[in-house]
Amino acid sequence: MRDILFVAGEASGDLHAAGVAHELRARNAAFRLVGIGGDEMRAAGVHLIEHVERLAVMGFVEVLRHVPKHWALLRALGRRIRSGNTALLVLIDYPGFNMKLAAQAYAADVPVLYYITPQVWAWGAARLAKLAQTVTRAAVILPFEEKLLRDHGVPATFVGHPLLDRAERLPTRSDSRAQLGVPNEAPMLALFPGSRAQEIARHLDAFVSTARELERRIHGLRVVVSAAPHVQLDVRGCPYPIVRSASFTVLRAADAAMCKSGTTTLEAAVAGCPLVVAYRTNALTYAAARRLVKIPHIGLVNVVAGKEVAPEFVQAALAPNAVADALEPLLDRQSARRARMIVELERVRESLGTPGAARRVAAMALELATADARRAAS
């Protein structure tokens, strides 16, 4: 039995790859599922070669510390790809590593399906030529990506955003608040400081200080912190309840959210929760990014909208008083600013496609792997 090899280098990729693996198993795919991932992939029936927790890093400076481990893993995966047992390589996000792996698969004549492609629209077009050369099919999750990639020779298909699969049965506001123990009448703020230890270290103090400032302004404000299951938060620096692995429940319960830049901002749009975007990183990483990034916004909700729907506070602008000024009207259920943002967030949600991304990607994977198996047998 030949392999379908998945490579997801961080927690979000693990979740999305698991959805595809689950769909493949539901189809009784005649392939062994192996890969780099986490607990979600393992639960979906993927045999893990390496756990994602040992790989997830971010930023230029941070990556340098992990170079030896990454090169060793890249070599090991290259040997596996060249062994002749791999029918398909499925890459999920994680471009710094996965683009190198795609080149190895191309050289070994192994088909590559790239799910959640590199953000070439943010970092410029330098990677587009490499994608066109090395990727057999691309499954993209943002509505404008299909045309951009196709125009540069990448066979891309918009499959819809995988968040919509998770959001098919969103809890009601009342049910969410009941789960969290928050009264319906109480104003509630949700904090999403990040899913990685580095993000928590750089964000938590500013997020907590913003919440404390809002507690001084808004009587009876409840604050809840959403956290990934594997991230540890120092309770001495976080005086609020911590809720793990329930981001949609927290967003549905909240009147407004303070979100680290990333997929969480789209989760807020899908949940209909007004938000601000906050982000702080290593100074050298930020200086390099400012020279390379080609778009005016960093929050995905704003990128998809094509304008600033949610205010952004980046680096030195992440000041608690300023963020509190932006959040205060969003926590007021009668404010015009809150009402306008909810309308804009609904437009973002509508642009993300329809549920079923994992099912569509699994069908593409099975088609490519089966074709390669037939070619190898002939």
C-alpha positions in Angstrom: 0.0 0.0 0.0 1.4 3.4 -1.0 1.4 6.5 1.1 -0.4 9.9 1.0 2.1 12.1 2.9 0.7 15.1 4.7 2.9 17.9 6.0 1.4 20.4 8.4 3.9 22.4 10.5 1.6 24.1 13.0 -1.7 23.6 14.9 -4.0 25.2 12.4 -2.6 23.1 9.6 -3.0 20.0 11.8 -6.7 20.8 12.1 -7.2 21.3 8.4 -5.2 18.3 7.4 -7.2 16.2 9.8 -10.4 17.2 8.0 -9.0 15.9 4.7 -7.7 12.7 6.3 -11.1 12.1 7.8 -12.8 12.5 4.4 -10.3 10.1 2.8 -10.9 7.4 5.4 -14.7 7.9 4.9 -14.0 7.1 1.2 -12.0 4.0 2.1 -9.1 5.4 0.2 -6.6 2.6 -0.6 -3.6 4.5 0.7 -1.7 4.7 4.0 -2.0 8.1 5.6 1.3 9.4 7.1 2.7 12.7 7.9 3.9 15.6 10.0 1.1 16.9 12.2 -0.5 16.8 15.6 -3.2 15.3 17.7 -6.0 16.1 15.3 -4.3 14.3 12.5 -3.5 11.3 14.7 -7.1 11.1 15.7 -8.1 11.2 12.0 -6.0 8.1 11.3 -2.7 9.6 10.2 0.5 7.9 11.3 2.7 10.7 12.6 6.3 10.8 11.6 6.9 13.9 13.7 4.6 15.9 16.1 3.8 19.5 15.2 4.6 20.8 18.6 8.3 20.2 18.0 8.3 22.3 14.8 6.0 25.3 15.2 8.1 28.5 15.1 7.4 31.9 13.5 9.4 34.9 12.3 12.8 35.3 10.7 14.8 35.4 13.9 12.9 32.6 15.6 13.3 30.3 12.6 17.1 30.6 12.7 17.2 28.7 16.0 15.5 25.7 14.5 17.4 25.5 11.2 19.3 22.2 12.0 16.2 20.3 13.1 14.3 21.5 10.0 17.1 20.5 7.6 17.3 17.1 9.1 13.6 16.6 8.8 13.6 17.9 5.3 16.3 15.3 4.3 14.4 12.5 6.0 11.2 13.4 4.1 13.1 13.7 0.9 14.3 10.1 1.3 10.8 9.0 1.9 9.5 10.8 -1.2 12.3 9.3 -3.3 11.6 5.8 -2.0 8.8 5.2 -4.6 6.2 4.6 -1.8 4.6 8.0 -1.9 1.7 8.4 -4.2 1.0 12.0 -3.2 2.4 14.8 -1.1 -0.2 17.0 0.5 1.2 20.3 1.9 -0.7 22.5 4.3 0.5 26.1 4.7 3.9 26.3 6.4 5.6 27.7 3.3 9.2 28.2 4.4 9.5 24.4 4.9 6.9 23.1 2.4 8.1 25.0 -0.6 11.5 23.2 -0.3 9.7 19.9 0.1 7.6 20.6 -3.0 10.8 21.0 -5.0 12.0 17.6 -3.8 8.7 16.0 -4.8 8.8 17.6 -8.2 12.4 16.3 -8.8 11.2 12.8 -7.7 8.1 13.0 -10.0 5.7 12.8 -7.1 2.5 14.9 -7.5 2.0 17.7 -5.0 -1.3 19.0 -3.7 -0.9 22.3 -1.8 -3.8 23.1 0.5 -3.7 26.6 2.0 -1.0 28.0 -0.3 1.7 30.6 0.7 0.4 34.1 1.0 2.0 35.4 -2.2 -0.5 38.3 -2.2 1.2 39.6 1.0 4.9 38.8 0.3 5.1 39.6 -3.4 5.2 37.3 -6.4 8.6 35.7 -5.9 7.1 32.4 -4.9 4.6 32.2 -7.7 7.0 30.9 -10.3 8.2 28.2 -7.9 4.6 27.2 -7.2 3.8 27.0 -10.9 6.8 24.7 -11.4 6.5 22.4 -8.4 2.8 22.2 -7.5 0.5 19.8 -9.4 -2.7 21.3 -7.9 -3.4 24.1 -5.4 -6.5 24.2 -3.2 -6.9 27.8 -2.1 -9.2 29.1 0.7 -9.4 32.8 0.1 -11.7 34.0 -2.8 -9.2 36.2 -4.6 -6.4 33.6 -4.6 -7.7 31.3 -7.4 -7.4 34.0 -10.1 -4.1 35.3 -8.8 -2.5 31.9 -8.9 -4.0 30.8 -12.2 -2.8 34.0 -13.8 0.7 32.9 -12.9 0.4 29.4 -14.1 -0.6 27.6 -10.9 -3.6 25.2 -11.4 -5.6 26.5 -8.4 -9.1 25.9 -7.2 -11.0 27.9 -4.6 -12.4 25.3 -2.2 -14.0 27.6 0.4 -12.6 28.3 3.8 -12.3 25.3 6.2 -13.6 27.5 9.0 -17.1 27.2 7.5 -17.0 23.5 8.1 -16.5 24.1 11.8 -19.1 26.8 11.8 -22.0 24.9 10.3 -23.5 24.4 13.8 -22.6 27.6 15.7 -23.9 27.7 19.2 -26.4 30.5 20.1 -25.3 33.4 22.2 -27.4 32.2 25.1 -26.0 28.6 24.9 -22.4 29.9 24.6 -22.8 32.1 27.7 -24.4 29.3 29.6 -21.4 27.1 28.9 -19.0 29.9 30.0 -21.1 30.9 33.1 -21.6 34.5 31.8 -25.0 36.1 32.4 -26.8 37.2 29.2 -27.1 40.9 30.4 -23.3 41.2 31.2 -21.0 42.9 28.7 -18.3 40.4 27.7 -14.8 40.9 26.1 -12.9 37.9 24.6 -9.1 38.0 24.4 -7.2 35.9 21.8 -3.5 36.5 22.4 -2.3 33.7 20.2 -1.7 30.0 19.8 2.1 29.9 20.1 4.3 30.5 23.1 6.2 33.4 21.4 2.9 35.1 20.7 1.7 34.7 24.2 4.9 36.2 25.6 4.6 39.3 23.4 0.9 39.9 23.6 -0.5 38.8 27.0 0.6 41.8 29.1 -0.9 44.3 26.5 -4.1 42.3 26.2 -4.6 42.0 29.9 -3.8 45.8 30.4 -6.4 46.6 27.8 -9.0 44.5 29.5 -8.2 46.1 32.9 -8.6 49.6 31.3 -12.0 48.6 29.9 -13.1 47.1 33.3 -12.5 50.6 34.7 -14.7 52.1 32.1 -17.5 49.5 31.8 -19.4 48.3 34.9 -19.7 44.6 35.2 -17.5 43.7 32.2 -16.7 40.0 32.0 -13.4 39.0 30.3 -12.6 35.5 29.0 -9.3 34.4 27.5 -9.3 31.8 24.6 -6.2 29.6 24.4 -5.0 26.6 22.3 -4.8 23.3 24.2 -1.0 23.0 24.2 -0.2 26.6 25.2 0.5 27.4 28.9 -0.5 30.8 30.3 1.0 32.1 33.5 -2.0 32.6 35.7 -0.1 35.3 37.7 -0.2 37.4 34.5 -3.7 36.4 33.4 -6.3 37.0 36.0 -9.2 36.0 33.8 -10.9 32.6 33.1 -9.0 30.6 30.4 -11.1 28.6 27.9 -9.3 26.0 25.7 -10.3 24.6 22.3 -13.6 26.5 22.1 -12.9 29.6 20.1 -16.3 29.7 18.4 -18.1 29.3 21.7 -16.1 32.2 23.2 -16.7 34.4 20.1 -20.4 33.7 20.0 -20.7 34.6 23.7 -18.6 37.8 23.4 -19.8 41.3 22.6 -16.4 42.1 21.2 -12.9 40.5 20.9 -9.3 41.5 20.9 -7.6 39.2 18.4 -4.0 38.5 17.5 -3.6 38.9 13.8 -4.3 35.6 11.9 -7.1 33.1 11.3 -8.8 34.1 14.6 -9.9 37.4 12.9 -11.8 35.3 10.3 -13.3 33.2 13.0 -14.6 36.4 14.5 -16.1 37.3 11.2 -17.8 33.9 10.8 -19.1 34.2 14.4 -20.3 37.7 13.8 -18.2 39.1 16.7 -16.9 42.7 16.4 -13.2 42.9 16.9 -9.9 44.7 16.9 -6.7 43.3 15.6 -3.5 43.4 17.6 0.0 42.2 16.9 3.5 42.5 18.2 6.6 40.6 17.1 10.4 40.6 17.3 11.7 44.1 16.2 14.0 42.6 13.6 11.3 40.4 12.2 9.0 43.4 12.0 11.6 45.5 10.2 12.2 42.8 7.6 8.5 42.3 7.1 7.9 46.0 6.5 10.3 45.9 3.6 8.7 42.7 2.1 5.0 42.8 2.8 3.0 44.3 -0.1 -0.4 44.8 1.4 -1.8 47.6 3.7 -3.4 45.4 6.3 -2.2 42.4 8.4 -5.5 41.1 9.8 -7.0 38.5 7.5 -10.5 39.9 8.0 -9.3 43.1 6.5 -7.3 41.4 3.7 -10.4 39.5 2.6 -12.6 42.6 2.9 -10.1 44.7 0.9 -10.4 47.5 3.5 -10.0 48.1 7.2 -13.1 46.5 8.8 -11.5 45.9 12.1 -9.0 48.5 13.6 -5.4 47.3 13.7 -2.8 47.9 16.4 0.7 46.8 15.4 4.0 47.0 17.4 4.2 50.3 19.2 0.6 51.1 18.3 -0.5 48.3 20.6 -1.1 50.6 23.5 -3.9 49.6 26.0 -5.6 53.0 26.2 -5.8 53.3 22.4 -7.1 49.7 22.0 -9.6 50.3 24.7 -10.9 53.4 22.9 -11.6 51.2 19.8 -13.2 48.4 21.8 -15.4 50.4 24.1 -18.1 51.2 21.4 -18.0 47.7 20.1 -18.9 46.4 23.6 -22.0 48.7 23.5 -24.8 46.7 22.0 -26.6 49.9 20.9 -23.7 51.7 19.2 -23.8 52.5 15.5 -20.1 51.6 15.1 -20.8 48.0 16.4 -23.8 47.7 14.1 -21.8 48.8 11.0 -19.0 46.3 11.8 -21.4 43.4 12.1 -22.7 44.2 8.6 -19.2 44.2 7.2 -18.3 41.0 9.0 -21.3 39.3 7.4 -20.0 40.3 4.0 -16.7 38.8 4.8 -18.3 35.6 5.8 -20.3 35.4 2.6 -17.1 35.8 0.5 -15.5 32.8 2.1 -17.6 30.3 0.1 -19.6 27.4 1.3 -18.9 24.5 3.8 -17.2 21.4 2.4 -13.6 22.5 1.9 -12.2 19.2 3.4 -14.5 17.1 1.2 -13.4 19.0 -1.9 -9.7 18.7 -1.1 -10.0 15.0 -0.3 -11.6 14.4 -3.7 -8.7 16.2 -5.4 -6.2 14.2 -3.3 -7.8 10.9 -4.2 -7.8 11.8 -7.9 -4.1 12.7 -7.9 -3.0 9.7 -5.8 -5.0 7.2 -7.8 -3.6 8.6 -11.1 -0.1 8.3 -9.7 -0.7 4.8 -8.5 -1.9 3.8 -11.9 1.1 5.4 -13.6 3.5 3.6 -11.2 1.8 0.2 -11.9 2.0 0.6 -15.7 
